[in-house]
């Protein structure tokens, strides 16, 4: 009764001769190995792309953001600041005012852009934009009675602007008043002090001005649009979001870096697990081979099964023999496939073997190996192999000893 494992090994790996059964078994193991390795490599690459996208987005997005619920602006008071700062993981608060405005370049060209008013001291520490300045400096202060403006390099080239040029901004609310009232719109003039080149995926602010100038431009008085928050670790954002939300109450909305780009992140997760589901088809094909090879073993070993039953082996023991065969095939395929997948992923991570076009932001396929993904892949493959042995094991347990011996 205690030799089901040895019998299963003997049925699978008998060295007496090479038969169709042993060939099918070998093909099954190869299929599981290749499928498992491919799954590890593909999911590791998709994890790498997720990290790359997240890294570029976090160059601009904060870890957490606080905005008013049901209103575009709110008053920043000391009580609110104290509530936010009560969390020890928070290292920086950066208030901002944002909105759309019409930028005009001395009447040469007009363009509606996203403008953000920031507090210089906190903002440069929030996203380290100083490192992204490609021309001039990040200076939005008032000099010679002119407030400064820092603009994206792409927009600067598009509008043919140079450092020191004067541009005018007209807010959307001012444009609406111009259409409804017989009054000339008030233009706010700014001096171009710098240009930045920040790798962004998706739209963001195209011009930065001082927060006080933005309050005048958008007629928000002392109100702000939101507060950006920097944490000791970005990964804590999802954990701290509900904690901060409970402190601030329903009058405010707290968003994490994931929420700010939720549609994009959700698509990337869907792509990842969609790839997992599709590539599992390779393993399913190998599993069908397991069903075929084990069924043929049942037919070939019919007399042996009959003898085992007459010796006292129960139906459960017979089933266990063939289920262990599926387990052994799965273990071999998962071990070799896991090692192969991890090796290929490590080689790509270390030596950047497969390159990308120069048009991409990175020069080679990124890789990030996640232990959770590897465990899910190995368990999924192993469970499929064990499930494949269910039908042959059931057929083997239903063999009648007398019929089996007479058949031989």
N, C-alpha and C positions, 0 to 999 in steps of 0.2 A: 504494500500500500504506500510505502514511503519512497518508491523509486520512479514516480511519475516524471520527475525532472530528467533523470538519466534516460528513460525511455524516449522522452520527447527529443532529447539531444541525439540519440541514436537514429531515430526516424529522420531527423533533419540533416544530420551531417555524417551519414554513413559513407565510408570511403571505399566500399566494395566496388562500386562502379558508378560511372557518370550516366545519369538517366535524365529523361525529360523533367522529372520531379526536381532533381537537384539543380537543373538549369533554371527552372521557374523560380525556385527558392533564391538562387543567386541573383536573378533579375529583380526579384522583389526587394532584396537587400540593397541592390544598386539604386533602385527607384527611390526607396526611402532615404538613402544616403544623399542622393542628388537633390531631392525635394527639400530635405531638412537644411542642407547647406545653402541652397538658393534662398530659402525663406530667411535664414539668418543674415545673409549678405544683403538682400533687398531691403529688409526692415532696418538694418543698420544704416544703409545709405539714406533711406527716408528719414530716419532719426537725425542723421547728419544734416540733411537739408532743412529739417525743422529747426535745428539749433542755429544754422546759418541765418535763416529768416528771422528767428526770434532775436538773434544778436543784432541784426540790422535794425529791427523795429525798436529794440530797447535802447538804441542810440538816440532815439527821439521820444519814445513813449516812457512815461514814469512807471514806477512799480505799482503805485496806487494813485487814483485821482478822485477828488471829492468835488461834486457838483451839486447845485441846488436841484431839488425835486419839484418839477412843475414850473420852473422859472429859469431864464437864461443867465441871470446874475444873482448875486447875494452879497450881503455885507460881511466882510471879514472882521470879526471882533476877537478880543483876547480870550473870551470864554471858549470860542470854537477852537482857537489855536491850542489852548491848554488841553482840551479834550483830545485833540489829535496827538499832541506830544506826550500824552500819558502812556502811550505804548513805547516801551524802551527800544524796540526794533527800528523805530523811525529816526532817521538821521538828518533829514532835510525837508523843509517845506518851501515850495516855490509857487506863489500866487501868479495868476495870469489873467489877461483879458483878451478875448479873441473875437474875430468877426470878419466878414467880407467887406472889402473896400475896392473902389475903382482907383487904380494907379494911373496917373497921366504924366507923361514925360514931355513937359513944355508943349503940349498939344500935338506932339509928333505921333504918339501911339498910346492907346488906352487899353488897360487890361484889368479884369476883375481878379483879385488875388485874395488869399487868406492871410490876414495880418494878425500877429500875436504880440501883445504887449507883455513884457516880462520885467521882473526885478533882476537886474543884471547880476548882482552878487550871488543870489541863490541859483539863478538859471544856469550860469556857466559851470556850477558844480553839479547841477542835476544831470546834464547830458554831455558835459565836457565839450561844448561846441567850439571852444578855443582851438582845439586840435583840428577842427574841420574848416577853419578860416583859410580860404585860398587867396584872398586879396584883401589888403587893408587890415582893419582890426574890428573886433566886436565892441563897438562903442555906440550906444544909443542915447547917450547923455546930451544935454543941451550945451552947445558951444557956439559962441557968437550969435546967440538968440535963435539958433537953428537946432532942432532935435535931430538926432542921428537915426539912420535906418540901415539895417543889415539885410541883404537880399540874397536869395539863392543864386549861385553862379549861372545856372541854366536860364533863369528869368533875366538875369543881368545881360547875358548874351542875346537873348531873344529881343529885349527892348533896346539893345545897343547902348547900354549905360556904362559910365566910367565912374571911378571913385571921385567924389567931390561934386558929382552932378546933383542938381536939385530936382526932386519929384514932388508931386502933390497927391494926397490921398483924400478920397471922398467916400464917406461911409454909406452903406445901403439905406439907412434911415434918412440921411440927408438927401439922398437921391429921391426917395419917396416924397419927402416934403417939397422938393422942387417941383414934382409933378402935380401935387395937390394944392400948393400955395404959390402965389406970385412973389417968390423971393429967390434971390440968387443963392446958390449953394455955397457953403463955406468950405473952402479948401484948406487943408493943413499941409504945410510944406515941410519936407524933410531933406536932409543931406545924406547921400549914399556914402557910408563910411567903410563898409566892408562887404565881402561876398563869401558865402560859405558853400562847401560841397559836402553834403551829408547824405550818405547812402540811405535812401528811404525806399521802402516797399509800400506803395500806396501814397495817398496824398497827405500832406502836412502843411504847416505854415510855410509860406514862401517869402515872408518878410517879417523881421522882428523890429519892434520899436519899444521905447520905454513904457512901462505900465501906466504911468501918469498921463503920457501923451495918448495912449490907447483909450483911457477913460474919457478924455476930452473928445477924441475922434468918434467914439461910439456912444457918447452921451450917457455914460453909465455912472457919472459922478464918482462916489467912493466905492462903488460895487466892483466885484470881480466876477469872472466867469467860472473860475475853479481854482483848486489848489493841487498842484502835483507833489507827490510824496516819494522820497527815496528811502529805501530800506537797507538794512545791513546786508541782506541777501534777497535777490529778486524772487527766489523760490518760495519765500515766506509769504508772498503777496496773497496767494489763494487761501492760505491759512488765516491771515490777519484780516482779510476783507470782511467776513461776518462779524469779527470782534469789533472792528472800527465802526461798522454799520450800526451795531447795537448801541454803541456809545453816542453816535450822532443822531440817531432816530430817523423818523420817516421824512423829515424835512430835507434830507440830503441823500444823494446816491453815491455809493462808493464803488468804483470800478477798478479791477485789477488790470495788469498789462494784457492778460488773456482777453478780458472783456472788451478792451479798446480795439482789438483786431479779431474779434471772435469769429467772424465769418471766414477769414483766411485760415485761422488755426483749425477751425472745425473741418474745413475742406482738406487740410493736410492730414488730419487724423483719419478722415474718411478714406483718403487715398491710401494711407498706410494699411488700414485693416481691410480695405478692398483688395489690395495687393496680396495680403495674407490669405484671404479667402480664395482668390484666383490661383495662387501658387499651390494651395493645398490640393488642387486637382491632380498635380503630379504625384503626390503621395497617395491620393485615392486610386489612381491608376495602378500604382505599385501594390496597393491593398487588394485590388481585384486579382492580381497575380497570386497574392497570398491565399486568397480563397480557392483559386484553381489548384495551386500546388498542394494545399492541405487536403482538398477533396480527393485528389489523386492518391495521396498517401493513405487516406481512409480506405479507398478501393484496393490499393496494393496490399495494405496490411490487414485486410478483412479477417483473414484466418488468425493472425496474431491477436487481434482484438477479441475474437471469439475465445481464444485460449485464456487471455487475461481475465475475461469475465468468468470463465469456469474456475479460474484460480481464486476467485473471490473479489476481484476488482469491481467496485460499484460503478453505476452510471456516472456519478460525480467524479470518480477517479479517472474514468476514461475521458470525460470532458476536460479534466484538468491537464491530461497529457497533451491534447491538441491546443488548448488555450496557451499552454506554456510554449508551444512551438511558435505561435503568433507573438508571444512576449519576447522570445529569443530573437526572432527576426527583427522586431521593433527595436530591441535594445542595441543590436549590432548596427542597424541602420542609423539610429539616433546618435550613437556614440561616434561612429565614423563621420556622419553628416555634420554633427555638432562641431567636431574638431576641424573638419574641412572648412565649414562656414566661418568659424572663428579665425582660422588661419588666413583665409582670403581677406576677411575684413581687416585683420591686423596688418596685412601686407599693404592694403590700400591706404590705411590710416598712416602707416609709417613711411611708405615710399611713394605714395601718390601715383600708382601704376597707371590707372586710367585717367587721362587728362580731359578737361573740358575746353570748349572753344574760348578764345580770348574775349569773346563778347560777354561772357558770364562774369559775375562778381568774384568768383573763385576759380582757381586754375585746375582743380581736380575734384572728382566726386568726394564729397565729405562723408565721413563714417563716424557713427557713435554706437557702440555696442551697449545695449541695455540688458542687464541680467534678467529682468522681468520678461522681456520679449523672448530671450533664449529659452527660458523655462516654459513659457506658453507654447513655443514651437515644439520643443522636445516632448512635452506632455501630450500635445495634440497629435503628433505623429505616433507616439507610443500607444495611445488609446485607440487610434484607428487600426493599428496592427492587431491589437488584442480583440477589437470588435470583429475584425475579418476572420478570426478563428472561431467565432461563435457558431456559424452554420456548419462547418465541417465537424466541430466538436459534438454538436447535437446529433448529427447523422451517425457519427461513430458510436455514441452512447446508445443508439436505438438498434444496433446490430444484435441479432439473436445468435447465441453461441452455436446452436445446432445447425442453423442455416449457413453460418460462416464456415464451419468445418466441412459440411456437405458440399458447399460451393467450391471449396478447394479440391 
